[in-house]
Amino acid sequence: MRPEDISRIIEMAWEDRTPFEAIARCYGLNETGTITLMRQQLKPSSFKMWRKRVSGRKTKHAKLRDPAVSRGYCATQYKPRSKK
């Protein structure tokens, strides 16, 4: 797996509104595979913090999500950057 793919998977795993199913669809990595990748790539303290954050979070599983959550990211998440 390319470093940029690993970076994007980690980013998606940290995002509250991106379900594990989206990671599986984009990268072929199911929830268990994502957890394994996160364990390998993050520092132990960061991994523990991430696991605590996503455990039981309904938005990380498409079947548990509120139907009102229809996209994988917040509308203001990808704002255009101003030029300096």
C-alpha positions in Angstrom: 0.0 0.0 0.0 1.3 3.4 -0.9 2.2 5.9 1.9 -0.4 8.4 0.6 -3.1 5.7 0.8 -2.1 4.9 4.4 -2.2 8.6 5.2 -5.7 8.9 3.7 -7.0 5.8 5.5 -5.7 7.2 8.8 -7.4 10.5 8.1 -10.7 8.8 7.2 -10.5 6.7 10.3 -10.1 9.8 12.5 -13.0 11.6 10.8 -16.2 11.2 12.9 -18.6 11.1 9.9 -16.6 8.7 7.7 -17.9 5.1 8.3 -15.7 2.1 8.2 -17.7 0.9 5.2 -16.4 3.9 3.2 -12.8 2.9 4.0 -13.6 -0.6 2.9 -15.2 0.6 -0.4 -12.3 2.9 -1.2 -9.4 0.8 0.0 -10.7 -2.7 0.5 -9.9 -2.6 4.2 -12.7 -3.7 6.5 -13.1 -2.5 10.1 -10.7 -5.1 11.5 -8.1 -4.3 8.8 -8.4 -0.6 9.6 -7.9 -1.2 13.3 -4.8 -3.3 12.5 -3.4 -0.6 10.2 -4.1 2.1 12.9 -2.3 0.0 15.6 0.7 -0.4 13.3 0.9 3.2 12.1 0.1 5.2 15.3 1.9 5.6 18.5 0.4 3.4 21.2 -1.1 6.4 23.1 -2.6 7.8 19.8 -4.1 4.4 19.0 -5.7 4.1 22.4 -7.1 7.6 22.1 -8.5 6.8 18.6 -10.0 3.5 19.8 -11.7 5.2 22.8 -13.0 7.9 20.4 -14.5 5.5 17.8 -15.8 2.8 20.1 -19.5 2.9 20.1 -19.7 5.9 17.8 -22.7 5.4 15.6 -21.4 7.5 12.7 -18.6 5.0 12.2 -21.0 2.3 11.1 -23.3 3.0 8.2 -26.0 0.7 9.5 -26.2 2.5 12.9 -26.1 6.0 11.4 -29.0 8.4 11.7 -30.6 8.6 8.2 -30.1 12.4 8.4 -26.4 11.9 8.1 -26.2 11.4 4.4 -22.5 12.2 3.6 -19.1 11.2 5.0 -17.9 14.7 5.8 -19.0 18.0 7.3 -20.1 20.6 4.7 -17.5 23.0 6.1 -14.7 20.5 6.3 -13.1 21.2 3.0 -13.0 25.0 2.8 -10.9 26.6 0.1 -7.6 27.8 1.4 -6.8 31.5 1.0 -3.7 32.4 -1.0 -1.0 34.2 1.0 
